[in-house]
């Protein structure tokens, strides 16, 4: 079973954060692959009746971005990932949590 490092982003600019994560993960291409978690939208307009629906919302998955390691990541791999996350996300202002699990 492969290990994953899953990242949850917290604003202000989550879309920008996801974009820089996609670029960043290319540095880890030998060790990992990645996937973006798509959003699920509840529209604010009923497409059948064309009437407004109160409280439409957009919900992200449990994580915003996952990096799937090709093998078991070493402590150095994980520390390198955290340092890289800190560096690439700083300009966007995004904060994050990261969970690595099987």
N, C-alpha and C positions, 0 to 999 in steps of 0.2 A: 504494500500500500504506500502510495506517495504522500509526502508531507506537503502541506500548503501553509503559506504565510498569507493571512487574510487581513486586509486593511480597511478600516472604516474611517472616512474623512469627515471632518466637521468644518463648515464654512470658514470664510465667507465665499470663496469661489471654488466650489467643488468640481465643476466642469473643467476648470483650468488645472486643478489638482490631478484629475484623472488623466488629462492630456500629458502632463509632465511625467506621470507614472508610466504611461505607455512608452515614452521615449527613454526613461531611465532603465526600464527592465531589459532593454537591448544590451546593457552592460553585463547582464547576468545570463545572456542567451546560452552560454555553455552549460550552465547549472540549472536553469529554470525556464519555464514557459509561463504565460500569464493569461488571465481572462478578466474581462470587464463584467461586472454585474449590471445588467440592464435595469432600467426603472420600469415600474408598472404604474400606469396612469389610470386614474378614475376620472373620466372627463367631467367638465363642469357643464357640458351641454349634452342633452339626450339626443343622440343622432337620429332617432326615429321621429320624435315630436318637435325637435328643434327648440325645446324649452330648456331654461337654465335649471341645473340641479344644484341645490345648496350643498356647500361643503365638499366640492370635488377636491381630490388630493392626489399627490404624487408620492409613491412609496418606493424607497430603494430596498434592495434585498438586504439580507443580514450584513453583508459586506459590500463595499463599493469596488474592491479590486482584490484579486487573488493571484498569488504567484505560486505556481506548482513546481516544486523542486524535483529534478530528475533523480536524485538520490537523497539520502538523509543529509540535510545541511549541517555543516560544522558550526561551532560557536563563532568562528571567524566569518563564515558566510552570513550568519544572522547579524553580527555586529556591523559588517560591511553594508548590509541592506539597511539597517537602522540609520547609519551615518549618511548613506545616500538619500534616504527618505527625508531626513532633516534638511539636507542641502537643497534638494530639488523642490521641496514643498515650501520652503521659507518665503520665496518671492510671492507665492499665491496667498499667503496668510493662513493656509489650511493647517489645522491640527489633525492628529490622527491617533488611532489605536491600532496595534498590530497583534495578531494572535497566530501562533504557529502550531499546527496540529496535524494529526494523521487523518 
